[in-house]
Amino acid sequence: MRTRNIITALVIGSTIFTGCKKEFLDTDATEFVTDRGLAEAVALDPNLLNGNIAGLYTTMYTAFIGGTTQHDDFGQKSVDIYTDMLSSDMALGALNYGWYSNVARYQSSLDFTRIDNYHPWRYYYRIIFGANLIIDALGGTDANPTETNERHLMGQAKAMRAYAYFYLSNIYSKEYGTGSEKSIPLYTSATQLNQPRVTSQKIYNLIVDDLTKAIDYLSDFERTTKDQVNADVAKGLLAYALASRGQAGDWAQVETLTQEIIDAGFPLTTRAQTVAVLSGTTVTNPESGFNNVATPSWIWGVDINLQSDLDLVSWWGQMDIYTYSYAWAGDPKVMDKGLFDSMRPDDIRRGQFDAALRPRNKFFDPRRVIGGQRNIETDYIYMRADEFYMLNAEAKAYQNKDAEAITRLKEILENRLDDVDYLDALSGQALKDEIYKQTRLEFWGEGKGYLAMKRNKATNTRGSNHLFFAGESFPYNADELTFPIPQQEVINNPNLNN
């Protein structure tokens, strides 16, 4: 990867690294921020790095941040749709505009020249580069800051770097975590250029080390907004990484980390928050809609407002028929019919979907005017407490603690089903399969199903409502389910395969 190109792109995006003063954007007459330039700036104004961290968080929801002009390029939530489609849990309902069609057809995962496999790559490496700038300014990746604000900044930067590498490793590697197979390039400093691919083991070692240190550095960090990474978010990311790696002892750590998040006091998403209840056309439970970052179960998310400047090119635009954009205008995203049919008759989550299996009553603008929300004010969710109840049950099941896993799973499903006694008959692989299915059902549209498919080494079968490959099955390590390294990287990085 050409780091210089990425830096230039960071500077061009005026919302990135908002704390930088103009004179430091122009250092060295190269039109990009250098690590030396930032270090000099920080020496003059130590608070500058607070702006850089804020810029990293803004990157997560900025339109076209993946370096394209595509209307499916808008940060983390755009990738969430990609991964839900790759896993087949989400189907493209029509082809009027064509966004996501290359992903749904598995062309983007089989053809490295497709732009769709480039924008997640560019997006996550932008996050990595931005995090590395901050880490470099604080003394480098091996530094151990002791001043409180510097510890908090280092913790957030390391957590964000690990988050980006975790998603890159999942999306661009078939197998990951322990093997000697080459995965993706590793950059631990903003000064590094054109790094070769390294083993997935080396990537995961950095992820685990970064997040372990982040948890320590952020132990006394009191965030002011939920878009910031705190110790709970870092624990959640580490739990996901360890569960994906699955080495001896990893599941025990996952159980511990997820229990700590549960004990932190985040409640489960209630029945009333899960699905809209209608009286005629009026929603009687305004707490529903997955549209408010103040929802107590949300651990990580962002308050989207008019200053965020989001409209057509947004997650809401692609998912919500009550937003003026593609889901309303002709390219709906729908639930896989087989997955929908797997829900028990008493499952309230059936009510999240209309007859066409659009998530009309799960994700929606509260005003509920068809095509009404033009400028986005509904919030983005990245992580909620229910994920760690479910992952805690999964960790127990993988340690053969079946009774404890069932007890935990019942805590979740009592909010979704009228009768959970059927769980008592499950054990072994059947119990693991049920936890996996419930993970897919609970977090549909939130980008978690693909991660669960890979760590469970599952095979998914496309339902009858898919426009492409309906009825066909794809294992987690099929070529169709992993993106190749994009053509741009192959051309620009001569050291890629060294």
N, C-alpha and C positions, 0 to 999 in steps of 0.2 A: 504494500500500500504506500502511496506517496503522501507522506505526512504533510508536506508543504501544501498540497492541494486541499487537504482537509482543513488546514489552518485558514487558508484563504476563504474557504466556504464558510467557516465559522465567523469570520469577520464580516463577510458580505451580509449574513443574516443579522439584521440590526437588533433582534431580540436576544441574540446569544451573548452571554457574558456581559450583561447589562451594566455591571459595575465598572467596566474598563473606561478610562478616560481616553479621549481621542488621541492625545499625543502618544499614548502607549500602543494604540492600534497602528500607528504609523512608524514605529521604531524600525531601524535598520533599512529603511527605504525599500522594504520588500512587500508591503501591503498586507502583512499578516503578523499576528502576535507571536513573538518568540518566547521560549522559556526564560531567556535572559531579560527580555522586556518586561515580562510579568513579575519576575523576581525583583527588578528595579522598582517597578510600580508598587509592589507590596512593601518594599523597604520604606517608601515615602508615605504610603497609606495602607496600614495593615488591614483595614476593614475592606479593602478591595476584594479580597477573596470571598467575602460574603456575597458580593454581586456575582462572582463567577459560579458559586454554588447555585444561586438563584437561576442563573442562566442555564445550568445543567437541567434543572427541573423544568424550565420553560421548554427546553429542547424536546421533552417527552411528549408534548402535545402541539408542536408547531407544524403547520402545514408545509409540505414540500421539504421537510427536514432531511429526507433520504436522498436529496440531490436530484430529484426528478420534477417534472411538471404534472405527474400523474395525480388524479383525484383520489387515489387510494394510498397516498403517501402523507401520513400525518402522525408519525411517531408511534408510541407503544400501542395505542389502540388500533392502528392500522395493521400492525403485526398480529394482534389478537385475532382479527378476522382471518388473516392469512392462515394462522395455525389451526383455527377451528375448521377451516375449509380443507386443509391438508389432512386432518384427522377424519374428515367426512362427517363430523357431527353437524356441520353447517352446510347447507346446500344453497347454491345460487338459484333463485326462483325464476329468473328471466334474463334475457340478453339484450335488452333495449339499448343500453349504453356500453356494456362490455367490460366495465370494471370488475376485476377479479376473475374474469373468464379464463385467463391463462393459468391462474392458480387452480381453479375448479377443474380444468381440463388436464391438469398435471403437466402442462407444457413448461411452466416456469421452473418446475423441479427436474425436468429432463433436458432442458436446453439452456446452457449457461449464457446465451446471448440475450435472453429475455430481461427486460428492464425490471420486471417484478422481483427477480431474485437479487437485484442490485440494491434496491432501496432499504431493505432491512440491514444489509451489510454496511452500507454507508451510514445509516442512522446509528447503529450500535457502535461503530468505530468512531463516530463523532462524539458519542458519550464517553468512550474510552479516552480519546484524545483530550477532551475537556477535563476529565478527571485527572489525567496524568499531568496536565498543566498545573493544577492545584497541588497535587502531590509533589511535583518537582519544586514548586515554590516553597513548600514546607520542609524541604530537605531531601526529598526523594523517597522511593518506595520502601527503603530500609530504615528511614528515620522514625524516631519514637518521640513525638512531641510531648511536652509536659505542660505547657501553658494551656489553660482550659479552652479558650476559643480555638486555638490551633488543633487541639485534640478533636474537638467537635468537627472542625473543617476536614481534617484528615479522615475521620471516621465516615463522614458523609461521602467524601470523594472515593474512598476505597470501596464502600458499599455500592456506589453507582458503577464503578469499574467492574466489580464482580457481577453485578446485575447484567451488565451488557455482555460480558464474556459467557455468562450462563445461557442467555438466550442465543447468542451466536453458536455456541457449542451444540445446543439442541437442534437448531434449525439447519446448520451446515455440516453436521456430522451424524453418521448413522449410529455409530457406537461411541460412547464417551465415558470419561471418568477414570478408567483404570487401564486402558489398553495402550499399546505401543503404536497404534495406527496414527498417522499424521492427521491433524485436525485443521486448525486455523492459525494465522500469524499471532504472535504474542508481543504486545507493546507494553512496557512498564514505565516508559518515560516518553515525554513529548518530543525528545530530541532524536529518537530512533527512527530510521528510515528503512523501508523495504525489508521487513523481517520475514524469515521463512516460516512455513508451517511447523508447528511443534506437535508433540503427542497430546492426545486428549488428557492424559494423566497430568501433564505439566500445566495445562489450562486449568484443570480442576484443582490442582494443588494451589494455584494462585487464588482461585475463587474462594476456596475454604480458608486460606490464610487471610485474605482481605476481609472477609466477613467476620472471622473470629476476632480480628483486631478492631474492626468497626464496632462490634458489640461492646468491646471493652472501652473504646474511646467515647462511645455515645452513652455509656451507662448513666451519666448524670446530665445528659442533654435534654432540655425541655423545649421541644419545638413549638413554634407559634402557629403553624398551619400544617394540615395533613399532607401536603405535597412534599414536605421534607422527610428525609429518611431519619428515623430514630432507631433506638436499639431494638424495638419490637419489629420494625420492618426488616432490619438486618438479620434478626433471628429467623424471620419468615423466609427470607432469601436463602439463608444457610440451610434451613430445614429442607427446602426444595432441592438444593444442590446435593446434599448428602443423600436424600432419597433417590435422586437420579443416579448417583454414583453407586450406591448399594453395596459398598464393601463391608467386610466384617466389622461390626461395631457401629456402622453408620445409622442403622435403623434405631438403635438404642439412643443415639444422639438426637435423631429426629423426634423420637418420643419425648425426650427431655425438653428440647427447644419448643415444640408445639405446646407442651404442657405449660411452659413458662409464659407463652403468649396467652393461653387460656386464662392462666392465673392473673395476668395483668389486668383483667377485668373487661375485656371487650366482649360484649354479649353476642349471642347468635342473632342472625337476621330473623325477625318474627314472621309469623304467618301473614300479618297485615302488611308488612314491608315487602313480602315476596311476590304478591300478585294483586293486581287491581280488582277490587270488588265494585261492581257496577249496579247502580239503580237507574235503569234506563241507559242514558249515555253519561251519567254523572258518576265519577269515582267517589265512593264513600270513604275511602281510606287514603287520604292525601300523602301519607308516609310511604306509599308504594311508588314504583317507577324507577328505582335504582338511578336516581337523578340528583341526589343531594349528599354532598360530602359530609354533612353534619350527622348523617345516619350513624348511630352509635357503633354498629358492627363494622363500619369501614375503618380499616387500619391505615391504608395508604390511598390517596386520591387527590384530586385537584379541583378547586373551586373555579369553575369556568364562568366568566362574566363577559360583558361587552368589550372590556379592555383586552380580553384574550384574542379577539379578532378572528373568530372561527365562524364559518358559514357552511357552504357546500362541501368543502374539503374538511371533513370531520367524521368522527366515529358516529355521532348522532345522525349526520346526514346519510351515512351508509346503512344505518340500522333501524331508524325510527320513522314510521310512516307519518308521524305528526311533525316532522321536520321537513322543511323545503329542500329536498335534495333527492338522491337516487333511490333510496328505499321507497319513498312515496311515488316517485315519477316513473318507476318501471323496472328497477333491479332489486327486488326484495331479497333479503337474506332469511332463510327459513330453516327450521329444525329438520334434521334427517328423520324421515317418516318411521324408519325402523326403531330409532332411538325413542321417538315420541310414543310409539306403540308399546315400548317396553315399560312404560310407566304404569303403575298399578291404578285401577279405577278410582281409588280414593285419594290419589295424589293431587294436591292443590296446584302443583306446578303445571298440570294439564291446562289450567286456566290462564297461564301466561301466554298461550298461543291461540290464534284464531283458526278458523277452518282451513286456511291456506298454510298454517304452521308458521306464520309471521309472529314475532314476539311482541304483539300489540299491547299486551297487558303485563309484560315484564319491564321493558325499556320504553319510556315514553316521556315526552314533554308534558308537564302537568296541565297545560291549557288544552291539550288533546283536540286541536284543530288540525284536520288532515292537511299536511303540507304547510302548517302554519308557522313553525319556528324558523325564521330566516337567519337571524343572528343568534348563535348558540349561547345559551345561558344555563344549560343543564350540565351537571358535573360529570367528571370522569372517575371511574373506580379502577384502581390497580390491585387492591388486596383487601380482603375482608376476613373477619374472624372465623367464619364457617369453614374456610379453607384449612384451618389448622386443627379444628375439631375432626374434619374428615381425614387429614393427613396423620393425625394422632391415631385414629382408628386403623389406618393403613399400616402405620409403623407397628402397632400392637399385633396386627394380623401377620405381618412378616416376621415377627418374633414368636409366632405360635401362641400368642396370648389371646386366643379366640374369644373367651368369655368377656375379657376387658374390652376387646375391640367391638363386640356386639353392644355392650353397655354404652360405649361412646357413640356408636352409630345411631343407637336409639335416641340419644340426646338430640341429635340433629333431625332425625326423621320424624320425631314426635311433633315437630313444627310443620311437617309436610304431609304426613299420612294420618289417617284415623286409626289404623291398626298396624303396629310394628312387631307383633308377636311372631310373624313368620321368620324373623331374623334368628330366633332361638334355634332353629333347625339347621343353621348354616355352620360350616367349619371348613378349615383348610382352604383349598383353591376356590371353592364355591363362595366362601366369605370374601376372599380377596376380589373375586369377580363382581360381587355385589357392591363392594366399596368403590370399585372402579366405575361401575355403571352409575352409582349415585353421584360420584364426582362429576361425571359427564352431564348428568341431568341438572345438578344443582348449579353448576358454573357455566352452563351453556351460554355462549356469546361473550364470555369474560376471558377467553384465551387460556383456560387451564386444562382443557381436555387433551390437547396435543402433548403437554408435558406429562400428563398421567398415562397416556398411551405409550409413550416412550419408556417411562420408568417401569411400567408393568409389562413391557414387551408384548403388547396386545396386538391383535388383528381386528380391524374394524371392517364391516361390510356396508357398502353404500345402500341406502334405502331406495325405494322405487321413485321418489320425487327428485332424485338427482338428474340433472340434464346430461351428465356424462358418467359413464361407467356404472350406471345403476345396477345393483345386484352383485357387483364385483367386490372381492375382498382384498385388503392390502395390509400386510404385516407392518409393524412399526419400523422395520429396517428396509422396507421396499424403496427402490430408487425414487418412486413417485412421491415419497413422503419427506424427503430431505432435499434442500436446495443445494445445487452445485456452487462452488466458488464462482462469482460472477466474472464475465469476460473482462470487464474493466480492470479487475484486480489481476487477472492472469496477464494482461497486456502491460500494466503499469508496474508490476512487482517482479523484477527479474530473478529475485531470490526466493520466490514462493516455494519452490520444490527442492531447495538446497538442503 
